[in-house]
Amino acid sequence: MKTWFITGTSAGLGRVLTEKLLEQGHRVVATARKVEALDDLKQKYTDRLWVAKLDVTDNDQIKEVMRKAFDDLGRIDVVVNNAGYALFCAAEEAGDEQIRQQIDTNIIGSIQVIRAALPHLREQGGGRILQLSSAGGQTTYPNFSFYHTTKWAVEGFCDTLAKEVAPLNIGVTIVEPGAHKTSFASGMVTAPVMEAYDKTPAGDVRRAIAAGSFPIKGDVNKTVQAMIDGVEVSPAPLRLALGGDAYRDMRAALVSRLEALDNQKEIALASEMED
């Protein structure tokens, strides 16, 4: 049995992960802004479910909840950064406050949850950190520029973090799911549409999502189980791609970037100082 600390557990992948862990006999610290959404689980798993209200944009609250969870439970084996959402609009359409909120939640919130956990993980001799990213942490789709900004940022942070904490027996895994039928789409924040983008890729994506024409084949239960199984793998896998669309889209993006880099090899080498 392990003890897991999870953010964003009121719905979506975080909720399913919480349910599956409890079903399998684990203990869970389930945090959310709307804790009442966990009342049914609390009644069923009173002794193994520790619920706390947490807004990941409140750094003082993050530190206090993390401290109390470790104090009350003695040890937390896995910290899962799952809280987040997508701002869905063309770059020019977004409001300034919408941009700030997206960054505060997805980037700064994720970073501060990890920073709050690290002293405790070090003191207990190690643990695991799972950072929810997305296929969109390695590739891009029109109308998701701010969401991609946050996911590319946390991937860079966690890639670096993994190197820093590996000697401390702390493993870091970046989880990169593709499209799944969760509350992700209904939770997207939008902005007023500008007519100038109607006949652009941004408009095409907007219409496709509105029409429901994007194929969604990701199985949430299988994805969650892969995350649970991944915690048993040693050393911790740095990245975990989940879903055929995630694999295909990320691979295509990486191949394209590598080809572009190779095509600029002579320019890159020519910019060095001569011996």
C-alpha positions in Angstrom: 0.0 0.0 0.0 1.2 3.5 -0.9 0.1 6.9 0.1 -0.6 9.3 -2.8 -1.1 13.1 -2.7 -3.1 14.3 -5.7 -4.3 17.8 -6.8 -7.4 18.4 -8.9 -9.4 15.4 -7.7 -12.9 16.7 -8.0 -13.4 15.5 -11.6 -11.7 14.1 -14.7 -8.5 12.1 -14.6 -7.7 13.1 -11.0 -11.1 11.8 -9.8 -10.6 8.5 -11.7 -7.1 8.1 -10.3 -8.4 8.7 -6.8 -11.1 6.1 -7.2 -8.9 3.4 -8.7 -6.2 3.9 -6.0 -8.8 3.5 -3.2 -10.3 0.5 -4.9 -6.8 -1.1 -4.9 -6.2 -0.5 -1.2 -4.0 2.6 -1.3 -4.3 5.7 0.9 -5.0 9.0 -0.9 -4.7 12.7 0.0 -7.3 14.1 -2.4 -7.2 17.9 -2.8 -9.5 20.1 -4.8 -11.1 23.5 -4.8 -14.6 21.9 -4.6 -14.1 19.3 -1.9 -17.8 18.5 -1.7 -17.4 16.6 -5.0 -15.5 14.0 -2.9 -18.2 13.4 -0.3 -19.3 10.1 -1.7 -15.7 8.7 -1.7 -15.2 10.1 1.9 -18.2 8.2 3.1 -17.0 4.9 1.5 -13.3 5.2 2.3 -13.2 7.1 5.6 -10.0 5.6 6.9 -8.0 5.8 3.7 -9.1 9.1 2.1 -7.8 12.4 3.5 -9.5 15.3 1.9 -8.3 18.9 1.8 -9.4 22.1 0.1 -6.6 23.4 -2.1 -6.3 26.2 -4.7 -3.0 25.7 -6.4 -2.7 29.5 -7.1 -2.5 30.0 -3.3 1.1 29.3 -2.3 0.5 29.7 1.4 -2.3 27.2 1.3 -0.2 24.7 -0.7 2.6 24.8 1.9 0.1 24.4 4.8 -1.9 21.5 3.2 1.3 19.7 2.2 2.8 20.1 5.7 -0.4 18.9 7.4 -0.7 15.9 5.1 2.8 14.7 5.8 2.4 15.4 9.6 -1.0 13.5 9.8 0.0 10.6 7.6 3.6 10.2 8.4 4.7 9.4 4.8 3.6 10.2 1.3 5.0 8.1 -1.4 3.7 9.7 -4.6 2.8 13.4 -5.3 0.6 13.9 -8.4 0.4 17.3 -10.0 -2.9 17.0 -11.8 -4.8 20.3 -11.3 -5.0 22.4 -14.5 -7.2 23.5 -17.4 -6.9 24.8 -20.9 -7.5 28.4 -22.2 -8.9 27.7 -25.7 -8.6 30.6 -28.1 -6.3 32.3 -30.6 -3.4 34.1 -29.0 -4.8 37.5 -29.8 -8.3 36.7 -28.5 -7.3 36.1 -24.8 -7.7 38.6 -22.1 -4.7 39.6 -19.9 -6.3 38.2 -16.8 -7.1 34.9 -18.6 -3.4 34.6 -19.5 -2.2 35.3 -16.0 -4.7 32.8 -14.5 -3.6 30.1 -17.0 0.1 30.6 -16.1 -0.6 30.9 -12.3 -2.5 27.6 -12.3 -0.7 25.3 -14.7 2.9 26.5 -14.3 3.4 28.3 -11.0 0.9 26.1 -9.2 2.6 22.9 -10.4 6.0 24.2 -9.5 5.0 25.3 -6.0 3.3 22.0 -5.2 6.5 20.2 -6.1 8.7 22.7 -4.1 6.4 22.3 -1.1 6.7 18.5 -1.3 10.5 18.3 -1.8 11.7 19.0 1.8 9.3 16.2 3.1 10.3 13.8 0.4 14.0 14.4 1.1 13.5 14.0 4.8 11.7 10.6 4.4 14.4 9.3 2.1 12.7 9.6 -1.3 9.5 9.3 -3.3 7.9 9.9 -6.7 6.5 12.9 -8.4 4.1 12.6 -11.3 3.6 15.8 -13.3 0.6 15.8 -15.6 1.5 17.3 -18.9 0.0 16.4 -22.2 0.8 15.4 -25.8 0.6 19.2 -26.0 3.8 19.4 -23.9 5.8 18.2 -27.0 3.6 19.2 -29.9 1.1 22.1 -30.7 -2.4 22.6 -32.0 -4.0 25.9 -33.0 -6.1 27.7 -30.4 -4.1 26.2 -27.5 -1.1 28.5 -27.5 -1.4 29.4 -23.8 -2.1 25.8 -22.7 0.9 24.7 -24.7 3.0 27.5 -23.1 2.2 26.0 -19.6 2.8 22.4 -20.6 6.1 23.1 -22.4 7.2 25.1 -19.3 6.4 22.4 -16.7 8.1 19.8 -18.9 11.3 21.9 -19.0 11.1 22.4 -15.2 10.5 18.7 -14.5 13.2 17.5 -16.9 15.7 19.6 -15.0 14.2 18.7 -11.6 14.7 15.0 -12.3 18.4 15.5 -12.7 18.6 17.5 -9.5 16.7 15.1 -7.2 17.7 11.6 -8.6 20.6 11.4 -6.2 18.1 12.0 -3.4 16.0 8.9 -4.4 13.2 11.1 -5.7 11.9 10.0 -9.1 10.1 12.3 -11.5 7.8 11.3 -14.3 6.1 13.6 -16.8 2.8 12.1 -17.9 1.7 13.0 -21.5 -1.8 11.8 -22.2 -3.6 12.3 -25.5 -7.3 13.1 -25.9 -9.6 11.3 -23.4 -13.3 11.6 -22.7 -13.0 13.5 -19.4 -14.2 16.9 -18.2 -11.2 18.5 -19.9 -13.2 19.8 -22.8 -16.1 21.1 -20.8 -13.7 22.8 -18.4 -11.9 24.8 -21.2 -12.0 28.6 -20.8 -12.8 30.5 -24.0 -12.5 34.2 -25.1 -14.6 36.3 -27.5 -14.0 35.1 -31.0 -12.4 37.5 -33.5 -13.7 37.2 -37.0 -10.2 37.6 -38.4 -9.4 34.1 -37.3 -12.4 32.4 -38.7 -10.7 31.2 -41.9 -7.4 30.2 -40.2 -6.3 26.9 -38.5 -7.6 28.4 -35.2 -11.0 28.7 -36.7 -10.8 25.2 -38.2 -9.9 23.7 -34.8 -12.7 25.6 -33.1 -15.3 24.3 -35.5 -14.0 20.7 -35.3 -14.2 20.7 -31.5 -17.7 22.3 -31.6 -18.8 19.6 -34.1 -17.3 16.8 -32.1 -15.4 15.6 -35.1 -12.1 14.9 -33.3 -11.6 11.2 -32.6 -11.1 10.5 -28.9 -9.9 7.0 -28.2 -8.0 7.4 -24.9 -9.3 5.1 -22.2 -9.2 6.9 -18.9 -9.1 3.8 -16.8 -6.2 2.3 -18.8 -4.3 5.6 -18.6 -4.7 5.8 -14.9 -3.6 2.3 -14.4 -0.5 2.9 -16.5 0.3 5.8 -14.2 -0.1 3.6 -11.1 2.0 0.8 -12.7 4.7 3.4 -13.7 5.4 4.2 -10.0 6.6 0.6 -9.6 9.2 1.0 -12.4 12.7 1.8 -11.3 14.4 4.0 -12.2 11.3 6.3 -12.8 10.6 6.8 -16.4 11.1 10.5 -17.2 8.2 10.6 -19.7 5.1 8.5 -20.1 3.2 8.9 -23.3 -0.4 7.6 -23.1 -2.6 7.1 -26.1 -2.1 6.4 -29.7 -2.7 10.0 -30.7 -0.1 11.2 -28.1 2.5 8.8 -29.5 1.8 9.7 -33.2 1.6 13.5 -32.7 4.6 13.7 -30.4 6.7 11.5 -32.6 5.8 13.5 -35.7 6.7 16.8 -33.9 10.0 15.4 -32.6 11.0 14.0 -36.0 10.2 17.4 -37.7 12.2 19.3 -35.1 15.2 17.0 -35.4 15.1 17.3 -39.2 15.0 21.0 -39.0 17.9 21.0 -36.6 20.0 18.7 -38.8 19.3 21.0 -41.8 20.8 23.9 -39.8 23.9 21.9 -38.7 26.3 23.9 -40.9 24.9 27.2 -39.8 25.2 26.2 -36.1 28.8 25.0 -36.4 29.8 28.0 -38.5 28.8 30.3 -35.7 31.5 29.1 -33.4 34.8 31.0 -32.8 37.6 29.8 -35.0 40.6 28.1 -33.3 
